[in-house]
């Protein structure tokens, strides 16, 4: 099963979604801004990516700058921040079985699907 964690306002996310559609693949779209991730879901995604929370953080987002810029945050605090403000999660994330990528650039998604 293929799953994409999608943000419709993100051009890279739309690009990945279009690619999956163009390939006529069967996949599930998870709009994580509308249906926020649970802590265990986010931890599972991090494990599949082999990322720490800071690896998945979008630190240039306004919400990060407003709530955390200049602070020394632990990985647990970063995780909690992403749960509270899901826009801070890098996207798009695509999971295929037990493998996952942040599909930017799109070549990462193409490699995952090979």
Jmol script that loads the backbone (N, CA, C; Angstrom):
load data "model"
ATOM      1  N   UNK A   1       0.844  -1.198   0.000  1.00  0.00           N
ATOM      2  CA  UNK A   1       0.000   0.000   0.000  1.00  0.00           C
ATOM      3  C   UNK A   1       0.874   1.239   0.000  1.00  0.00           C
ATOM      4  N   UNK A   2       0.492   2.200  -0.794  1.00  0.00           N
ATOM      5  CA  UNK A   2       1.190   3.476  -0.880  1.00  0.00           C
ATOM      6  C   UNK A   2       0.348   4.515  -0.146  1.00  0.00           C
ATOM      7  N   UNK A   3       1.029   5.342   0.629  1.00  0.00           N
ATOM      8  CA  UNK A   3       0.357   6.403   1.366  1.00  0.00           C
ATOM      9  C   UNK A   3       1.149   7.684   1.178  1.00  0.00           C
ATOM     10  N   UNK A   4       0.438   8.779   0.870  1.00  0.00           N
ATOM     11  CA  UNK A   4       1.093  10.077   0.741  1.00  0.00           C
ATOM     12  C   UNK A   4       0.508  11.026   1.776  1.00  0.00           C
ATOM     13  N   UNK A   5       1.389  11.657   2.513  1.00  0.00           N
ATOM     14  CA  UNK A   5       0.998  12.698   3.466  1.00  0.00           C
ATOM     15  C   UNK A   5       1.114  14.005   2.701  1.00  0.00           C
ATOM     16  N   UNK A   6      -0.047  14.581   2.427  1.00  0.00           N
ATOM     17  CA  UNK A   6      -0.192  15.626   1.415  1.00  0.00           C
ATOM     18  C   UNK A   6      -0.677  16.934   2.020  1.00  0.00           C
ATOM     19  N   UNK A   7      -0.097  18.032   1.516  1.00  0.00           N
ATOM     20  CA  UNK A   7      -0.542  19.382   1.835  1.00  0.00           C
ATOM     21  C   UNK A   7      -0.874  20.032   0.498  1.00  0.00           C
ATOM     22  N   UNK A   8      -2.153  20.263   0.257  1.00  0.00           N
ATOM     23  CA  UNK A   8      -2.594  20.747  -1.055  1.00  0.00           C
ATOM     24  C   UNK A   8      -2.065  22.140  -1.409  1.00  0.00           C
ATOM     25  N   UNK A   9      -1.610  22.891  -0.428  1.00  0.00           N
ATOM     26  CA  UNK A   9      -1.077  24.227  -0.734  1.00  0.00           C
ATOM     27  C   UNK A   9       0.417  24.189  -1.080  1.00  0.00           C
ATOM     28  N   UNK A  10       1.019  23.023  -1.046  1.00  0.00           N
ATOM     29  CA  UNK A  10       2.451  22.863  -1.326  1.00  0.00           C
ATOM     30  C   UNK A  10       2.651  22.358  -2.757  1.00  0.00           C
ATOM     31  N   UNK A  11       3.413  23.081  -3.541  1.00  0.00           N
ATOM     32  CA  UNK A  11       3.631  22.693  -4.941  1.00  0.00           C
ATOM     33  C   UNK A  11       4.352  21.357  -5.060  1.00  0.00           C
ATOM     34  N   UNK A  12       5.300  21.079  -4.184  1.00  0.00           N
ATOM     35  CA  UNK A  12       6.029  19.802  -4.237  1.00  0.00           C
ATOM     36  C   UNK A  12       5.102  18.641  -3.887  1.00  0.00           C
ATOM     37  N   UNK A  13       4.187  18.881  -2.965  1.00  0.00           N
ATOM     38  CA  UNK A  13       3.222  17.861  -2.585  1.00  0.00           C
ATOM     39  C   UNK A  13       2.248  17.594  -3.742  1.00  0.00           C
ATOM     40  N   UNK A  14       1.785  18.648  -4.372  1.00  0.00           N
ATOM     41  CA  UNK A  14       0.896  18.489  -5.538  1.00  0.00           C
ATOM     42  C   UNK A  14       1.616  17.755  -6.669  1.00  0.00           C
ATOM     43  N   UNK A  15       2.892  18.051  -6.843  1.00  0.00           N
ATOM     44  CA  UNK A  15       3.692  17.395  -7.880  1.00  0.00           C
ATOM     45  C   UNK A  15       3.791  15.885  -7.612  1.00  0.00           C
ATOM     46  N   UNK A  16       4.031  15.515  -6.375  1.00  0.00           N
ATOM     47  CA  UNK A  16       4.129  14.091  -6.021  1.00  0.00           C
ATOM     48  C   UNK A  16       2.781  13.399  -6.204  1.00  0.00           C
ATOM     49  N   UNK A  17       1.718  14.053  -5.798  1.00  0.00           N
ATOM     50  CA  UNK A  17       0.377  13.493  -5.953  1.00  0.00           C
ATOM     51  C   UNK A  17       0.045  13.286  -7.433  1.00  0.00           C
ATOM     52  N   UNK A  18       0.376  14.273  -8.258  1.00  0.00           N
ATOM     53  CA  UNK A  18       0.148  14.160  -9.697  1.00  0.00           C
ATOM     54  C   UNK A  18       0.946  12.984 -10.275  1.00  0.00           C
ATOM     55  N   UNK A  19       2.180  12.824  -9.829  1.00  0.00           N
ATOM     56  CA  UNK A  19       3.010  11.722 -10.323  1.00  0.00           C
ATOM     57  C   UNK A  19       2.372  10.375  -9.984  1.00  0.00           C
ATOM     58  N   UNK A  20       1.909  10.233  -8.746  1.00  0.00           N
ATOM     59  CA  UNK A  20       1.257   8.983  -8.349  1.00  0.00           C
ATOM     60  C   UNK A  20       0.008   8.733  -9.193  1.00  0.00           C
ATOM     61  N   UNK A  21      -0.773   9.778  -9.436  1.00  0.00           N
ATOM     62  CA  UNK A  21      -1.962   9.651 -10.290  1.00  0.00           C
ATOM     63  C   UNK A  21      -1.576   9.287 -11.718  1.00  0.00           C
ATOM     64  N   UNK A  22      -0.551   9.958 -12.251  1.00  0.00           N
ATOM     65  CA  UNK A  22      -0.105   9.697 -13.624  1.00  0.00           C
ATOM     66  C   UNK A  22       0.379   8.259 -13.794  1.00  0.00           C
ATOM     67  N   UNK A  23       0.951   7.704 -12.728  1.00  0.00           N
ATOM     68  CA  UNK A  23       1.433   6.310 -12.764  1.00  0.00           C
ATOM     69  C   UNK A  23       0.289   5.313 -12.581  1.00  0.00           C
ATOM     70  N   UNK A  24      -0.916   5.840 -12.332  1.00  0.00           N
ATOM     71  CA  UNK A  24      -2.111   5.022 -12.136  1.00  0.00           C
ATOM     72  C   UNK A  24      -1.923   4.014 -10.998  1.00  0.00           C
ATOM     73  N   UNK A  25      -1.305   4.494  -9.937  1.00  0.00           N
ATOM     74  CA  UNK A  25      -1.068   3.652  -8.763  1.00  0.00           C
ATOM     75  C   UNK A  25      -2.229   3.779  -7.792  1.00  0.00           C
ATOM     76  N   UNK A  26      -2.419   2.746  -7.017  1.00  0.00           N
ATOM     77  CA  UNK A  26      -3.421   2.751  -5.973  1.00  0.00           C
ATOM     78  C   UNK A  26      -2.754   3.305  -4.714  1.00  0.00           C
ATOM     79  N   UNK A  27      -3.285   4.387  -4.165  1.00  0.00           N
ATOM     80  CA  UNK A  27      -2.657   4.989  -2.992  1.00  0.00           C
ATOM     81  C   UNK A  27      -3.685   5.701  -2.135  1.00  0.00           C
ATOM     82  N   UNK A  28      -3.304   5.934  -0.908  1.00  0.00           N
ATOM     83  CA  UNK A  28      -4.141   6.647   0.047  1.00  0.00           C
ATOM     84  C   UNK A  28      -3.553   8.036   0.274  1.00  0.00           C
ATOM     85  N   UNK A  29      -4.410   9.046   0.252  1.00  0.00           N
ATOM     86  CA  UNK A  29      -3.987  10.413   0.518  1.00  0.00           C
ATOM     87  C   UNK A  29      -4.349  10.756   1.952  1.00  0.00           C
ATOM     88  N   UNK A  30      -3.362  11.164   2.723  1.00  0.00           N
ATOM     89  CA  UNK A  30      -3.574  11.589   4.107  1.00  0.00           C
ATOM     90  C   UNK A  30      -3.338  13.093   4.161  1.00  0.00           C
ATOM     91  N   UNK A  31      -4.406  13.832   4.309  1.00  0.00           N
ATOM     92  CA  UNK A  31      -4.289  15.285   4.411  1.00  0.00           C
ATOM     93  C   UNK A  31      -4.068  15.628   5.879  1.00  0.00           C
ATOM     94  N   UNK A  32      -2.812  15.647   6.270  1.00  0.00           N
ATOM     95  CA  UNK A  32      -2.455  15.749   7.680  1.00  0.00           C
ATOM     96  C   UNK A  32      -2.752  17.118   8.297  1.00  0.00           C
ATOM     97  N   UNK A  33      -3.024  18.128   7.478  1.00  0.00           N
ATOM     98  CA  UNK A  33      -3.428  19.416   8.046  1.00  0.00           C
ATOM     99  C   UNK A  33      -4.906  19.380   8.452  1.00  0.00           C
ATOM    100  N   UNK A  34      -5.706  18.616   7.714  1.00  0.00           N
ATOM    101  CA  UNK A  34      -7.126  18.475   8.034  1.00  0.00           C
ATOM    102  C   UNK A  34      -7.354  17.409   9.101  1.00  0.00           C
ATOM    103  N   UNK A  35      -6.545  16.356   9.055  1.00  0.00           N
ATOM    104  CA  UNK A  35      -6.648  15.240   9.997  1.00  0.00           C
ATOM    105  C   UNK A  35      -5.280  15.055  10.641  1.00  0.00           C
ATOM    106  N   UNK A  36      -5.009  15.807  11.710  1.00  0.00           N
ATOM    107  CA  UNK A  36      -3.665  15.794  12.309  1.00  0.00           C
ATOM    108  C   UNK A  36      -3.189  14.397  12.717  1.00  0.00           C
ATOM    109  N   UNK A  37      -1.897  14.225  12.613  1.00  0.00           N
ATOM    110  CA  UNK A  37      -1.269  12.964  12.991  1.00  0.00           C
ATOM    111  C   UNK A  37      -1.254  12.806  14.505  1.00  0.00           C
ATOM    112  N   UNK A  38      -1.347  11.573  14.937  1.00  0.00           N
ATOM    113  CA  UNK A  38      -1.142  11.289  16.351  1.00  0.00           C
ATOM    114  C   UNK A  38       0.363  11.231  16.599  1.00  0.00           C
ATOM    115  N   UNK A  39       0.731  11.268  17.845  1.00  0.00           N
ATOM    116  CA  UNK A  39       2.148  11.183  18.192  1.00  0.00           C
ATOM    117  C   UNK A  39       2.733   9.857  17.709  1.00  0.00           C
ATOM    118  N   UNK A  40       1.999   8.767  17.896  1.00  0.00           N
ATOM    119  CA  UNK A  40       2.514   7.463  17.456  1.00  0.00           C
ATOM    120  C   UNK A  40       2.632   7.395  15.935  1.00  0.00           C
ATOM    121  N   UNK A  41       1.690   8.017  15.202  1.00  0.00           N
ATOM    122  CA  UNK A  41       1.792   8.051  13.735  1.00  0.00           C
ATOM    123  C   UNK A  41       3.045   8.797  13.296  1.00  0.00           C
ATOM    124  N   UNK A  42       3.283   9.950  13.910  1.00  0.00           N
ATOM    125  CA  UNK A  42       4.457  10.742  13.547  1.00  0.00           C
ATOM    126  C   UNK A  42       5.743  10.010  13.911  1.00  0.00           C
ATOM    127  N   UNK A  43       5.752   9.349  15.038  1.00  0.00           N
ATOM    128  CA  UNK A  43       6.938   8.576  15.434  1.00  0.00           C
ATOM    129  C   UNK A  43       7.184   7.425  14.465  1.00  0.00           C
ATOM    130  N   UNK A  44       6.118   6.782  14.007  1.00  0.00           N
ATOM    131  CA  UNK A  44       6.263   5.689  13.044  1.00  0.00           C
ATOM    132  C   UNK A  44       6.831   6.211  11.717  1.00  0.00           C
ATOM    133  N   UNK A  45       6.347   7.357  11.274  1.00  0.00           N
ATOM    134  CA  UNK A  45       6.856   7.968  10.043  1.00  0.00           C
ATOM    135  C   UNK A  45       8.341   8.288  10.197  1.00  0.00           C
ATOM    136  N   UNK A  46       8.714   8.854  11.326  1.00  0.00           N
ATOM    137  CA  UNK A  46      10.126   9.164  11.583  1.00  0.00           C
ATOM    138  C   UNK A  46      10.975   7.900  11.530  1.00  0.00           C
ATOM    139  N   UNK A  47      10.471   6.823  12.096  1.00  0.00           N
ATOM    140  CA  UNK A  47      11.198   5.554  12.080  1.00  0.00           C
ATOM    141  C   UNK A  47      11.374   5.049  10.649  1.00  0.00           C
ATOM    142  N   UNK A  48      10.304   5.091   9.858  1.00  0.00           N
ATOM    143  CA  UNK A  48      10.388   4.629   8.468  1.00  0.00           C
ATOM    144  C   UNK A  48      11.360   5.477   7.654  1.00  0.00           C
ATOM    145  N   UNK A  49      11.383   6.768   7.938  1.00  0.00           N
ATOM    146  CA  UNK A  49      12.298   7.670   7.229  1.00  0.00           C
ATOM    147  C   UNK A  49      13.727   7.565   7.748  1.00  0.00           C
ATOM    148  N   UNK A  50      13.865   7.023   8.958  1.00  0.00           N
ATOM    149  CA  UNK A  50      15.146   7.026   9.680  1.00  0.00           C
ATOM    150  C   UNK A  50      15.591   8.470   9.931  1.00  0.00           C
ATOM    151  N   UNK A  51      14.631   9.295  10.367  1.00  0.00           N
ATOM    152  CA  UNK A  51      14.840  10.707  10.655  1.00  0.00           C
ATOM    153  C   UNK A  51      14.629  10.954  12.145  1.00  0.00           C
ATOM    154  N   UNK A  52      15.274  11.995  12.623  1.00  0.00           N
ATOM    155  CA  UNK A  52      14.934  12.539  13.935  1.00  0.00           C
ATOM    156  C   UNK A  52      13.885  13.622  13.692  1.00  0.00           C
ATOM    157  N   UNK A  53      13.173  14.058  14.721  1.00  0.00           N
ATOM    158  CA  UNK A  53      12.206  15.140  14.514  1.00  0.00           C
ATOM    159  C   UNK A  53      12.819  16.382  13.857  1.00  0.00           C
ATOM    160  N   UNK A  54      14.021  16.739  14.249  1.00  0.00           N
ATOM    161  CA  UNK A  54      14.638  17.937  13.658  1.00  0.00           C
ATOM    162  C   UNK A  54      14.921  17.767  12.169  1.00  0.00           C
ATOM    163  N   UNK A  55      15.102  16.524  11.699  1.00  0.00           N
ATOM    164  CA  UNK A  55      15.313  16.269  10.270  1.00  0.00           C
ATOM    165  C   UNK A  55      14.055  16.541   9.445  1.00  0.00           C
ATOM    166  N   UNK A  56      12.894  16.452  10.087  1.00  0.00           N
ATOM    167  CA  UNK A  56      11.616  16.592   9.391  1.00  0.00           C
ATOM    168  C   UNK A  56      10.983  17.967   9.604  1.00  0.00           C
ATOM    169  N   UNK A  57      11.662  18.821  10.325  1.00  0.00           N
ATOM    170  CA  UNK A  57      11.131  20.131  10.706  1.00  0.00           C
ATOM    171  C   UNK A  57      11.333  21.168   9.612  1.00  0.00           C
ATOM    172  N   UNK A  58      10.277  21.910   9.323  1.00  0.00           N
ATOM    173  CA  UNK A  58      10.341  23.048   8.397  1.00  0.00           C
ATOM    174  C   UNK A  58      10.570  24.297   9.243  1.00  0.00           C
ATOM    175  N   UNK A  59      11.816  24.626   9.469  1.00  0.00           N
ATOM    176  CA  UNK A  59      12.159  25.720  10.385  1.00  0.00           C
ATOM    177  C   UNK A  59      11.995  27.109   9.766  1.00  0.00           C
ATOM    178  N   UNK A  60      11.701  27.179   8.480  1.00  0.00           N
ATOM    179  CA  UNK A  60      11.481  28.485   7.855  1.00  0.00           C
ATOM    180  C   UNK A  60      10.018  28.919   7.883  1.00  0.00           C
ATOM    181  N   UNK A  61       9.151  28.053   8.383  1.00  0.00           N
ATOM    182  CA  UNK A  61       7.730  28.386   8.463  1.00  0.00           C
ATOM    183  C   UNK A  61       7.486  29.455   9.524  1.00  0.00           C
ATOM    184  N   UNK A  62       6.490  30.266   9.291  1.00  0.00           N
ATOM    185  CA  UNK A  62       6.119  31.346  10.214  1.00  0.00           C
ATOM    186  C   UNK A  62       5.827  30.815  11.612  1.00  0.00           C
ATOM    187  N   UNK A  63       5.122  29.683  11.692  1.00  0.00           N
ATOM    188  CA  UNK A  63       4.778  29.133  13.005  1.00  0.00           C
ATOM    189  C   UNK A  63       6.025  28.768  13.810  1.00  0.00           C
ATOM    190  N   UNK A  64       7.056  28.282  13.144  1.00  0.00           N
ATOM    191  CA  UNK A  64       8.296  27.980  13.853  1.00  0.00           C
ATOM    192  C   UNK A  64       8.934  29.268  14.352  1.00  0.00           C
ATOM    193  N   UNK A  65       8.994  30.259  13.489  1.00  0.00           N
ATOM    194  CA  UNK A  65       9.614  31.528  13.859  1.00  0.00           C
ATOM    195  C   UNK A  65       8.868  32.189  15.014  1.00  0.00           C
ATOM    196  N   UNK A  66       7.551  32.072  15.024  1.00  0.00           N
ATOM    197  CA  UNK A  66       6.750  32.682  16.089  1.00  0.00           C
ATOM    198  C   UNK A  66       6.871  31.959  17.428  1.00  0.00           C
ATOM    199  N   UNK A  67       7.035  30.645  17.396  1.00  0.00           N
ATOM    200  CA  UNK A  67       6.950  29.856  18.624  1.00  0.00           C
ATOM    201  C   UNK A  67       8.264  29.244  19.097  1.00  0.00           C
ATOM    202  N   UNK A  68       9.277  29.218  18.242  1.00  0.00           N
ATOM    203  CA  UNK A  68      10.470  28.477  18.653  1.00  0.00           C
ATOM    204  C   UNK A  68      11.801  29.061  18.198  1.00  0.00           C
ATOM    205  N   UNK A  69      11.789  30.045  17.335  1.00  0.00           N
ATOM    206  CA  UNK A  69      13.055  30.568  16.811  1.00  0.00           C
ATOM    207  C   UNK A  69      13.947  31.065  17.953  1.00  0.00           C
ATOM    208  N   UNK A  70      15.196  30.667  17.890  1.00  0.00           N
ATOM    209  CA  UNK A  70      16.166  31.094  18.885  1.00  0.00           C
ATOM    210  C   UNK A  70      16.187  30.237  20.143  1.00  0.00           C
ATOM    211  N   UNK A  71      15.239  29.305  20.243  1.00  0.00           N
ATOM    212  CA  UNK A  71      15.187  28.418  21.413  1.00  0.00           C
ATOM    213  C   UNK A  71      15.945  27.135  21.106  1.00  0.00           C
ATOM    214  N   UNK A  72      16.574  26.592  22.114  1.00  0.00           N
ATOM    215  CA  UNK A  72      17.236  25.295  21.993  1.00  0.00           C
ATOM    216  C   UNK A  72      16.201  24.239  22.366  1.00  0.00           C
ATOM    217  N   UNK A  73      15.648  23.560  21.373  1.00  0.00           N
ATOM    218  CA  UNK A  73      14.605  22.578  21.619  1.00  0.00           C
ATOM    219  C   UNK A  73      15.168  21.166  21.557  1.00  0.00           C
ATOM    220  N   UNK A  74      14.684  20.322  22.445  1.00  0.00           N
ATOM    221  CA  UNK A  74      15.041  18.903  22.395  1.00  0.00           C
ATOM    222  C   UNK A  74      14.277  18.256  21.238  1.00  0.00           C
ATOM    223  N   UNK A  75      14.674  17.065  20.860  1.00  0.00           N
ATOM    224  CA  UNK A  75      13.963  16.348  19.796  1.00  0.00           C
ATOM    225  C   UNK A  75      12.509  16.113  20.211  1.00  0.00           C
ATOM    226  N   UNK A  76      12.269  15.808  21.462  1.00  0.00           N
ATOM    227  CA  UNK A  76      10.904  15.608  21.967  1.00  0.00           C
ATOM    228  C   UNK A  76      10.093  16.904  21.853  1.00  0.00           C
ATOM    229  N   UNK A  77      10.694  18.032  22.161  1.00  0.00           N
ATOM    230  CA  UNK A  77      10.004  19.320  22.044  1.00  0.00           C
ATOM    231  C   UNK A  77       9.699  19.654  20.582  1.00  0.00           C
ATOM    232  N   UNK A  78      10.604  19.296  19.697  1.00  0.00           N
ATOM    233  CA  UNK A  78      10.372  19.510  18.263  1.00  0.00           C
ATOM    234  C   UNK A  78       9.209  18.638  17.800  1.00  0.00           C
ATOM    235  N   UNK A  79       9.191  17.398  18.252  1.00  0.00           N
ATOM    236  CA  UNK A  79       8.101  16.489  17.921  1.00  0.00           C
ATOM    237  C   UNK A  79       6.763  17.074  18.385  1.00  0.00           C
ATOM    238  N   UNK A  80       6.709  17.539  19.608  1.00  0.00           N
ATOM    239  CA  UNK A  80       5.484  18.132  20.149  1.00  0.00           C
ATOM    240  C   UNK A  80       5.081  19.387  19.363  1.00  0.00           C
ATOM    241  N   UNK A  81       6.055  20.177  18.953  1.00  0.00           N
ATOM    242  CA  UNK A  81       5.788  21.380  18.166  1.00  0.00           C
ATOM    243  C   UNK A  81       5.166  21.011  16.818  1.00  0.00           C
ATOM    244  N   UNK A  82       5.677  19.960  16.183  1.00  0.00           N
ATOM    245  CA  UNK A  82       5.125  19.516  14.900  1.00  0.00           C
ATOM    246  C   UNK A  82       3.719  18.953  15.067  1.00  0.00           C
ATOM    247  N   UNK A  83       3.449  18.320  16.187  1.00  0.00           N
ATOM    248  CA  UNK A  83       2.099  17.823  16.441  1.00  0.00           C
ATOM    249  C   UNK A  83       1.123  18.978  16.639  1.00  0.00           C
ATOM    250  N   UNK A  84       1.582  20.012  17.319  1.00  0.00           N
ATOM    251  CA  UNK A  84       0.739  21.180  17.568  1.00  0.00           C
ATOM    252  C   UNK A  84       0.554  22.016  16.304  1.00  0.00           C
ATOM    253  N   UNK A  85       1.603  22.102  15.494  1.00  0.00           N
ATOM    254  CA  UNK A  85       1.594  22.891  14.260  1.00  0.00           C
ATOM    255  C   UNK A  85       2.032  22.000  13.097  1.00  0.00           C
ATOM    256  N   UNK A  86       1.119  21.192  12.563  1.00  0.00           N
ATOM    257  CA  UNK A  86       1.506  20.211  11.536  1.00  0.00           C
ATOM    258  C   UNK A  86       2.088  20.812  10.258  1.00  0.00           C
ATOM    259  N   UNK A  87       1.870  22.096  10.043  1.00  0.00           N
ATOM    260  CA  UNK A  87       2.470  22.746   8.868  1.00  0.00           C
ATOM    261  C   UNK A  87       4.002  22.702   8.953  1.00  0.00           C
ATOM    262  N   UNK A  88       4.540  22.460  10.140  1.00  0.00           N
ATOM    263  CA  UNK A  88       5.984  22.403  10.338  1.00  0.00           C
ATOM    264  C   UNK A  88       6.595  21.085   9.873  1.00  0.00           C
ATOM    265  N   UNK A  89       5.749  20.132   9.485  1.00  0.00           N
ATOM    266  CA  UNK A  89       6.236  18.826   9.027  1.00  0.00           C
ATOM    267  C   UNK A  89       6.603  18.932   7.546  1.00  0.00           C
ATOM    268  N   UNK A  90       7.812  18.535   7.225  1.00  0.00           N
ATOM    269  CA  UNK A  90       8.275  18.543   5.826  1.00  0.00           C
ATOM    270  C   UNK A  90       7.363  17.649   5.003  1.00  0.00           C
ATOM    271  N   UNK A  91       7.162  18.019   3.756  1.00  0.00           N
ATOM    272  CA  UNK A  91       6.271  17.275   2.892  1.00  0.00           C
ATOM    273  C   UNK A  91       6.748  17.329   1.454  1.00  0.00           C
ATOM    274  N   UNK A  92       6.200  16.449   0.650  1.00  0.00           N
ATOM    275  CA  UNK A  92       5.287  15.355   0.933  1.00  0.00           C
ATOM    276  C   UNK A  92       6.051  14.131   1.422  1.00  0.00           C
ATOM    277  N   UNK A  93       5.430  13.375   2.268  1.00  0.00           N
ATOM    278  CA  UNK A  93       5.999  12.117   2.735  1.00  0.00           C
ATOM    279  C   UNK A  93       5.235  11.005   2.028  1.00  0.00           C
ATOM    280  N   UNK A  94       5.973  10.086   1.425  1.00  0.00           N
ATOM    281  CA  UNK A  94       5.347   8.951   0.759  1.00  0.00           C
ATOM    282  C   UNK A  94       5.884   7.678   1.398  1.00  0.00           C
ATOM    283  N   UNK A  95       4.956   6.805   1.766  1.00  0.00           N
ATOM    284  CA  UNK A  95       5.303   5.520   2.368  1.00  0.00           C
ATOM    285  C   UNK A  95       4.873   4.424   1.408  1.00  0.00           C
ATOM    286  N   UNK A  96       5.792   3.506   1.164  1.00  0.00           N
ATOM    287  CA  UNK A  96       5.509   2.317   0.368  1.00  0.00           C
ATOM    288  C   UNK A  96       5.969   1.128   1.210  1.00  0.00           C
ATOM    289  N   UNK A  97       5.017   0.413   1.755  1.00  0.00           N
ATOM    290  CA  UNK A  97       5.352  -0.712   2.624  1.00  0.00           C
ATOM    291  C   UNK A  97       6.077  -0.251   3.867  1.00  0.00           C
ATOM    292  N   UNK A  98       7.333  -0.682   4.007  1.00  0.00           N
ATOM    293  CA  UNK A  98       8.127  -0.306   5.182  1.00  0.00           C
ATOM    294  C   UNK A  98       9.221   0.701   4.832  1.00  0.00           C
ATOM    295  N   UNK A  99       9.070   1.335   3.669  1.00  0.00           N
ATOM    296  CA  UNK A  99      10.028   2.359   3.246  1.00  0.00           C
ATOM    297  C   UNK A  99       9.293   3.678   3.069  1.00  0.00           C
ATOM    298  N   UNK A 100      10.009   4.771   3.309  1.00  0.00           N
ATOM    299  CA  UNK A 100       9.405   6.091   3.171  1.00  0.00           C
ATOM    300  C   UNK A 100      10.444   7.093   2.700  1.00  0.00           C
ATOM    301  N   UNK A 101       9.946   8.145   2.043  1.00  0.00           N
ATOM    302  CA  UNK A 101      10.807   9.262   1.626  1.00  0.00           C
ATOM    303  C   UNK A 101      10.039  10.559   1.776  1.00  0.00           C
ATOM    304  N   UNK A 102      10.801  11.625   1.959  1.00  0.00           N
ATOM    305  CA  UNK A 102      10.266  12.955   1.755  1.00  0.00           C
ATOM    306  C   UNK A 102      10.512  13.203   0.267  1.00  0.00           C
ATOM    307  N   UNK A 103       9.435  13.284  -0.496  1.00  0.00           N
ATOM    308  CA  UNK A 103       9.518  13.245  -1.958  1.00  0.00           C
ATOM    309  C   UNK A 103       9.842  14.602  -2.572  1.00  0.00           C
ATOM    310  N   UNK A 104      10.927  15.183  -2.125  1.00  0.00           N
ATOM    311  CA  UNK A 104      11.433  16.410  -2.731  1.00  0.00           C
ATOM    312  C   UNK A 104      12.942  16.287  -2.789  1.00  0.00           C
ATOM    313  N   UNK A 105      13.481  16.268  -3.933  1.00  0.00           N
ATOM    314  CA  UNK A 105      12.844  16.390  -5.234  1.00  0.00           C
ATOM    315  C   UNK A 105      12.069  15.120  -5.602  1.00  0.00           C
ATOM    316  N   UNK A 106      11.302  15.193  -6.676  1.00  0.00           N
ATOM    317  CA  UNK A 106      10.448  14.099  -7.119  1.00  0.00           C
ATOM    318  C   UNK A 106      11.249  12.827  -7.411  1.00  0.00           C
ATOM    319  N   UNK A 107      12.510  12.961  -7.743  1.00  0.00           N
ATOM    320  CA  UNK A 107      13.348  11.793  -8.038  1.00  0.00           C
ATOM    321  C   UNK A 107      13.396  10.825  -6.849  1.00  0.00           C
ATOM    322  N   UNK A 108      13.270  11.346  -5.630  1.00  0.00           N
ATOM    323  CA  UNK A 108      13.268  10.459  -4.453  1.00  0.00           C
ATOM    324  C   UNK A 108      12.054   9.540  -4.481  1.00  0.00           C
ATOM    325  N   UNK A 109      10.923  10.062  -4.913  1.00  0.00           N
ATOM    326  CA  UNK A 109       9.719   9.242  -5.033  1.00  0.00           C
ATOM    327  C   UNK A 109       9.899   8.218  -6.144  1.00  0.00           C
ATOM    328  N   UNK A 110      10.438   8.657  -7.255  1.00  0.00           N
ATOM    329  CA  UNK A 110      10.653   7.742  -8.382  1.00  0.00           C
ATOM    330  C   UNK A 110      11.556   6.591  -7.973  1.00  0.00           C
ATOM    331  N   UNK A 111      12.604   6.880  -7.223  1.00  0.00           N
ATOM    332  CA  UNK A 111      13.521   5.842  -6.748  1.00  0.00           C
ATOM    333  C   UNK A 111      12.827   4.867  -5.800  1.00  0.00           C
ATOM    334  N   UNK A 112      11.987   5.414  -4.932  1.00  0.00           N
ATOM    335  CA  UNK A 112      11.261   4.567  -3.971  1.00  0.00           C
ATOM    336  C   UNK A 112      10.335   3.599  -4.694  1.00  0.00           C
ATOM    337  N   UNK A 113       9.733   4.034  -5.789  1.00  0.00           N
ATOM    338  CA  UNK A 113       8.763   3.201  -6.497  1.00  0.00           C
ATOM    339  C   UNK A 113       9.400   2.178  -7.420  1.00  0.00           C
ATOM    340  N   UNK A 114      10.690   2.261  -7.655  1.00  0.00           N
ATOM    341  CA  UNK A 114      11.371   1.296  -8.541  1.00  0.00           C
ATOM    342  C   UNK A 114      11.437  -0.070  -7.900  1.00  0.00           C
TER     343      UNK A 114
END
end "model"
wireframe off; spacefill off
backbone 0.3
color backbone group
